[in-house]
């Protein structure tokens, strides 16, 4: 599979999943709310896209020649880029709030 085939596969997968699951930004926002409740820390739709990419990274560690994982990773990256850059101010506010309240960000003051 060359890079164009990978990107074409991702484009197709994103379109097909949109039909099945709705808009990526809505689905990622729902997942973010569920993960936030489960983990007890704020998670954004952008975080979801990044972490789903990491799921694919973990799978690729075992089977780096598995084309579907590369295609899915490209799709998550594209959806994440869209969510992060298309004026999704709610995620940016949550991210700012998290950086202000996350104890891992504490400077000791």
C-alpha positions as CSV (number, residue, x, y, z in Angstrom):
1,X,0.0,0.0,0.0
2,X,1.4,3.4,-0.9
3,X,0.6,6.7,0.8
4,X,-2.1,7.6,-1.6
5,X,-3.8,4.3,-1.2
6,X,-3.6,4.8,2.6
7,X,-5.1,8.3,2.4
8,X,-7.8,7.1,0.0
9,X,-8.7,4.3,2.4
10,X,-8.8,6.7,5.3
11,X,-11.1,9.1,3.3
12,X,-13.4,6.2,2.5
13,X,-13.4,4.9,6.1
14,X,-14.1,8.4,7.5
15,X,-17.0,8.8,5.1
16,X,-18.5,5.4,5.8
17,X,-18.2,5.8,9.6
18,X,-19.8,9.2,9.3
19,X,-22.9,7.4,7.8
20,X,-22.9,4.8,10.6
21,X,-21.9,6.9,13.7
22,X,-22.7,10.5,12.8
23,X,-20.3,13.4,12.6
24,X,-16.8,12.7,14.1
25,X,-16.8,15.8,16.3
26,X,-20.1,14.7,17.9
27,X,-19.0,11.1,18.4
28,X,-15.6,12.2,19.8
29,X,-17.3,14.7,22.1
30,X,-19.6,11.9,23.4
31,X,-16.6,9.6,23.9
32,X,-14.8,12.4,25.7
33,X,-17.7,12.9,28.1
34,X,-17.8,9.2,28.8
35,X,-14.0,8.9,29.3
36,X,-14.1,12.0,31.5
37,X,-16.7,10.5,33.8
38,X,-14.9,7.2,33.9
39,X,-11.4,8.6,34.6
40,X,-12.5,11.6,36.7
41,X,-10.5,14.0,34.6
42,X,-11.5,16.2,31.7
43,X,-11.0,14.6,28.3
44,X,-11.7,16.5,25.1
45,X,-12.7,15.4,21.6
46,X,-9.2,16.2,20.4
47,X,-7.8,14.0,23.2
48,X,-10.1,11.2,21.9
49,X,-8.6,11.5,18.4
50,X,-5.1,11.5,19.7
51,X,-5.7,8.5,22.0
52,X,-7.5,6.5,19.4
53,X,-4.4,7.1,17.2
54,X,-2.4,5.6,20.1
55,X,-4.6,2.5,20.1
56,X,-3.6,2.1,16.5
57,X,0.1,2.6,17.5
58,X,-0.2,-0.2,20.0
59,X,-1.7,-2.5,17.4
60,X,0.9,-1.6,14.8
61,X,3.7,-2.5,17.3
62,X,2.5,-6.1,17.0
63,X,1.6,-6.1,13.3
64,X,3.2,-3.2,11.5
65,X,2.2,-4.6,8.1
66,X,-1.6,-4.5,9.0
67,X,-2.9,-2.0,6.4
68,X,-6.2,-1.3,8.1
69,X,-4.4,0.0,11.2
70,X,-2.5,2.5,9.1
71,X,-5.7,3.6,7.4
72,X,-7.5,4.0,10.7
73,X,-4.7,6.0,12.2
74,X,-4.7,8.3,9.2
75,X,-8.5,8.7,9.6
76,X,-8.2,9.5,13.3
77,X,-5.5,12.1,12.5
78,X,-7.7,13.7,9.9
79,X,-10.7,13.8,12.2
80,X,-8.6,15.1,15.0
81,X,-7.2,17.9,12.8
82,X,-10.7,18.9,11.8
83,X,-12.0,18.9,15.4
84,X,-8.9,20.9,16.6
85,X,-8.9,23.5,13.9
86,X,-12.5,24.0,12.8
87,X,-13.5,26.5,15.5
88,X,-14.5,23.9,18.1
89,X,-14.2,26.4,21.0
90,X,-15.8,24.1,23.6
91,X,-12.8,21.8,23.4
92,X,-10.4,24.7,23.6
93,X,-12.2,26.0,26.7
94,X,-12.1,22.5,28.3
95,X,-8.4,22.2,27.4
96,X,-7.6,25.5,29.0
97,X,-9.7,24.6,32.1
98,X,-7.8,21.3,32.4
99,X,-4.5,23.0,32.2
100,X,-5.5,25.3,35.0
101,X,-7.0,22.6,37.2
102,X,-4.9,19.5,36.4
103,X,-2.7,18.7,39.4
104,X,-0.1,17.3,37.0
105,X,0.3,20.9,35.8
106,X,0.9,22.2,39.3
107,X,3.9,24.4,39.6
108,X,4.1,23.9,43.3
109,X,2.9,27.4,44.1
